[in-house]
Structure formats: C-alpha cells, structure tokens
C-alpha cells in the first residue's frame, strides 16, 4: 500500500528526543504499521496480511525494510508500540485468532529497539476515544454523553473486542478487558435456536463466536438450518455484500440478527460500566455496513433493558469512522511509558 498520513500537527519542527517511533495495530487478519515522525504526525502506513508472514517479527522486519519507510527517509528507530488483538498478561503473547506467538523481550532485541510496548488492541483503541473529532465518528440513535463519566467500547472483526475508559483525577484509565468472551445470552426464540445450533459445534458459545466475521458465517448456517433452507459456503464478506445489495433475504436476516445481538452486548457494557459518556463501536465489520446498521435493530436492542430502558435511551452510541484510530491510542500509551522512564 502507498504511504498515508493520519494527522499533521500545527508545527513539524517538534521532534521526539529518541527519534521516530514505530506504531503497529495487529489483528487476526491484518497487521497495520506506521511511523510517528513527530508528535501527532503518523505516516508511512502499510497494511500487511498476517497469513503472508510466519511470525510477527518477520512482518515487522518486512515493514521496516519496505519502500514506504525508505521513502519517508526514516532510520534509526529505537522505540515502538504494538497494539494486538489478544490478552497481554506477561512477556509471552499467543494470539487467540492467529498462530503467531512471541516473547516481547525477544522481539525487542530482534528489531534492536530500546523500548517496545505491547498492549491489547482495544486498550489502545479506547485510549484514542477522547481524541476523535466529529468527522471521525457517526452517532446511531439518540442520547447525549455526560462529561466526566465512563466511555464503553466494543468492536467486531476477526474477534470481538471490548474495553472502556474510566475517568480519574489524572486523566483516563483504559480497561484491559476480554469482554468479548462473555457467555452469549439469547434475547428471543430465534437467538435461542441460533445458540442451540452453535452448541453443536462449541461447548462454550461466547459473544465473540457470533459477533465476529466467523460469527456471521455461523449465524448464516444456523438460520439456514432453522428455516430448512439451502446454505451455500459463504464468507462473512460475501454474506454482507449480498445483504447490502438486497439480493439475498437470508443474508439480510443474518446481518439483522448480528446487529441486534451486538446491541444487546453493547447495552450490557453500558450498564456494567455506567458508561453515560457513550458507547463507541469499532472493529472492521460495523463501519462497512453503513446505513444498514443505522436502520437495523441495534439501537432498539441496545435500549431494551426493561426498567433501565430510559437510562440507556440517554446513552449515545457512536460508530468509529476514523480509518486508523488505534495508532493514536497506542502512540499515547508509548508516550506515557517513555515519559515514565
């Protein structure tokens, strides 16, 4: 991919004392890399397919040797930060939705960095929420955020990410959450039938099993089985395409079920965190649904909490439309880490 820039600061004369920084956002499907050459100036963005590289180190080394980095004229990178779709609880990281596994310290030595920070991708994305402009998010439904209250975050892609921001006297604290792995709870007879179908394949059906790319494919198979309809072997992308084009009623039913289920989980996050500041929706799936998501049952299901429906009606829900918001968050985390050294 060609080099791109996320932000341009008011002045380009400010540089980092330790030189340019590497930023990365690693999902189960794609590895996104960038350079932060000055505070707020993120450029030389490149997206690599995870399946094309045997290890994260190989992908990282390939990026550092790529034409976009050479064109940026950047050398001597000593500090970096990686947001990854996985729990980060120690030095060893083993990805849930991809085969990469690595030692953070060994990776730091391999690329010859002074500092390498690795954090959960949704922790990084949560850290970017206060920085999003009005043009980088789209509101779905009503509600007005209450300043100084928690923010919630959910996003479906290869998996289901969950996080949030908790306000404090010294700023925000991003949650290290794995809330996508909570047990799925059906809200109507159709969803119960989908769950029963999923139980044939999985002993434990988490929210992620259904609210993800693989989950869309699972919902498709389930609804075809429930309706005694022929089911083709379709990818999540093809199911979405057929639904959005209006050429497949079953595919549209799948997307509607997905959106409603996501509404239930998002509402659960809102009441759990007391996220009166709003719930933000990231990930690779929802932003691509566009107005189909707006007219889905997501918002109605989000508010459908019985005695707490008025509470949730006041909570805004936002789809993140910024292309690379995790870079902003992981940059802030790296800056905090380096400032503490």
Residue pairs with C-beta under 8 A, 6 or more apart in sequence:
1 45
1 46
1 47
1 68
2 68
3 43
3 44
3 45
3 46
3 68
3 71
3 72
4 43
4 44
4 45
5 41
5 42
5 43
5 45
6 34
6 42
6 43
6 45
6 323
6 324
6 327
6 328
7 40
7 41
7 42
7 328
8 40
8 41
9 38
9 39
9 40
9 41
12 38
12 41
14 38
14 39
15 37
15 38
16 36
16 38
16 39
16 79
18 78
18 79
18 114
18 338
19 76
19 77
19 78
19 79
20 35
20 36
20 37
20 74
20 76
20 77
21 35
21 36
21 77
21 79
21 80
21 81
21 331
21 334
22 33
22 34
22 35
22 36
22 60
22 64
22 77
22 79
22 80
22 81
22 113
23 33
23 34
23 35
23 36
23 42
23 80
23 81
23 82
23 327
23 330
23 331
23 334
24 31
24 32
24 33
24 34
24 60
24 80
24 81
24 82
24 83
24 84
24 330
25 31
25 32
25 82
25 83
25 121
25 124
25 324
25 326
25 327
25 330
26 32
26 50
26 56
26 82
26 83
26 84
26 85
26 95
26 100
26 121
27 50
27 85
27 97
27 121
27 157
27 158
27 284
28 50
28 85
28 95
28 96
28 97
28 98
28 157
28 158
28 159
29 49
29 50
29 51
29 98
29 157
29 158
29 213
29 284
30 47
30 48
30 49
30 50
31 47
31 48
31 49
31 50
31 53
31 56
31 59
31 63
32 45
32 46
32 47
32 48
32 324
32 326
32 327
33 44
33 45
33 46
33 47
33 48
33 59
33 60
33 63
34 42
34 43
34 44
34 45
34 46
34 324
34 327
35 42
35 43
35 44
35 69
35 72
35 74
35 77
36 42
36 327
36 331
37 43
37 72
37 74
39 335
42 324
42 327
42 328
42 331
43 72
44 68
44 69
44 71
44 72
44 74
45 68
45 324
45 327
46 63
46 66
46 68
48 59
48 62
48 63
50 59
50 98
50 100
52 59
53 59
53 62
55 100
55 102
56 82
56 100
56 102
56 107
57 102
57 107
57 110
57 111
60 107
60 111
61 110
61 111
63 69
64 77
64 111
77 113
78 112
78 113
78 114
78 115
79 113
79 114
79 115
79 116
79 334
79 338
80 111
80 113
80 115
80 116
80 117
80 334
81 116
81 117
81 118
81 119
81 124
81 330
81 331
81 333
81 334
81 337
82 116
82 117
82 118
82 119
82 330
83 119
83 120
83 121
83 123
83 124
83 125
83 326
83 329
83 330
84 93
84 95
84 118
84 119
84 120
84 121
85 95
85 96
85 97
85 120
85 121
85 122
85 157
85 158
85 159
85 161
86 93
86 94
86 95
86 96
86 97
86 120
86 121
87 96
87 120
87 176
87 178
88 118
88 119
88 120
88 176
91 103
91 104
91 105
92 101
92 102
92 103
92 104
93 101
93 102
93 103
93 104
93 118
94 100
94 101
95 101
96 159
97 158
97 159
98 158
104 116
104 118
107 116
108 115
108 116
115 334
115 337
115 338
115 341
117 330
117 333
117 334
117 337
119 330
119 333
120 161
120 163
120 176
120 177
121 161
121 326
122 153
122 155
122 161
122 162
122 163
122 177
122 282
123 163
123 174
123 175
123 176
123 177
123 329
123 333
124 174
124 326
124 329
124 330
124 333
125 153
125 155
125 161
125 163
125 282
125 320
125 325
125 326
125 329
126 151
126 153
126 163
126 164
126 165
126 174
126 175
126 329
127 165
127 172
127 174
127 328
127 329
127 330
127 332
127 333
128 322
128 325
128 326
128 327
128 328
128 329
128 332
129 151
129 153
129 165
129 280
129 329
130 151
130 165
130 172
131 328
131 329
131 332
132 280
132 320
132 322
132 325
135 321
136 320
136 321
136 322
136 325
137 280
137 318
137 319
137 320
137 321
137 322
138 318
138 319
138 321
139 316
139 317
139 318
139 319
140 281
140 293
140 294
140 298
140 299
140 317
140 318
140 319
141 299
141 302
141 303
141 316
141 317
142 313
142 314
142 316
143 278
143 313
143 314
143 315
143 316
143 317
144 314
144 316
145 151
145 276
145 277
145 278
145 315
145 316
146 276
146 277
147 277
148 167
148 277
149 167
149 274
149 275
149 276
149 277
150 164
150 165
150 166
150 167
150 273
150 274
150 275
150 276
150 277
151 164
151 165
151 275
151 277
151 278
151 279
151 280
152 163
152 164
152 266
152 269
152 270
152 273
152 275
152 278
152 279
152 280
153 161
153 162
153 163
153 164
153 165
153 269
153 279
153 280
153 281
153 282
154 160
154 161
154 162
154 179
154 180
154 262
154 265
154 266
154 269
154 279
154 280
154 281
154 282
154 283
155 161
155 162
155 281
155 282
155 283
155 284
155 286
155 320
156 211
156 212
156 213
156 215
156 258
156 262
156 283
156 284
156 285
156 286
157 212
157 213
157 283
157 284
157 285
158 212
158 213
158 214
158 284
159 180
159 208
159 212
160 180
160 181
160 206
160 207
160 208
160 211
160 212
160 215
160 265
160 283
161 180
161 282
161 283
162 177
162 178
162 179
162 180
162 269
163 174
163 175
163 176
163 177
163 179
164 174
164 175
164 177
164 269
164 273
164 275
165 172
165 173
165 174
165 175
165 277
166 172
166 173
166 175
166 273
167 173
174 329
174 333
179 207
179 269
180 206
180 207
180 208
180 211
181 206
181 207
181 208
182 206
182 207
182 265
182 268
183 204
183 205
183 206
183 207
184 195
184 198
184 205
184 206
184 207
184 209
184 210
184 261
185 264
186 192
186 194
186 195
187 260
187 261
187 264
187 301
187 304
190 223
190 226
190 257
191 257
191 260
191 261
193 222
193 226
194 210
194 219
194 222
194 223
194 226
194 257
195 205
197 218
197 221
197 222
197 225
197 226
198 205
198 209
198 210
198 218
198 222
199 205
201 218
202 209
207 261
207 265
208 215
209 215
209 218
210 218
210 219
210 258
210 261
211 258
211 261
211 262
211 265
212 285
213 235
213 236
213 237
213 284
213 285
214 236
215 236
215 258
216 236
216 239
216 240
216 254
216 255
216 258
216 285
217 234
217 235
217 236
217 239
219 254
219 257
219 258
220 231
220 234
220 239
220 250
220 251
220 254
221 231
223 229
223 250
223 253
223 254
223 257
224 230
224 231
224 250
225 231
227 250
229 250
234 242
234 251
236 285
239 248
239 251
239 254
239 255
240 251
240 255
240 285
240 288
240 289
242 248
242 251
242 252
243 251
243 252
243 254
243 255
243 292
244 255
244 289
244 290
244 292
246 252
255 289
255 292
255 296
256 296
256 297
258 285
259 289
259 293
259 296
259 297
259 298
259 301
260 296
260 297
260 298
260 300
260 301
261 301
262 281
262 286
262 298
263 297
263 298
263 299
263 300
263 301
263 302
263 304
264 301
264 302
264 304
266 279
266 281
266 298
266 302
266 317
267 301
267 302
267 303
267 304
267 305
267 312
269 275
269 279
270 279
270 302
270 312
270 315
271 305
271 308
271 311
271 312
275 315
276 314
276 315
278 315
278 316
278 317
278 318
279 302
279 315
279 316
279 317
279 318
280 317
280 318
280 319
280 320
281 317
281 318
281 319
281 320
282 320
282 325
286 293
286 319
287 319
287 320
287 321
289 296
293 319
298 317
299 317
302 312
302 315
302 317
303 309
303 312
303 313
305 311
305 312
322 328
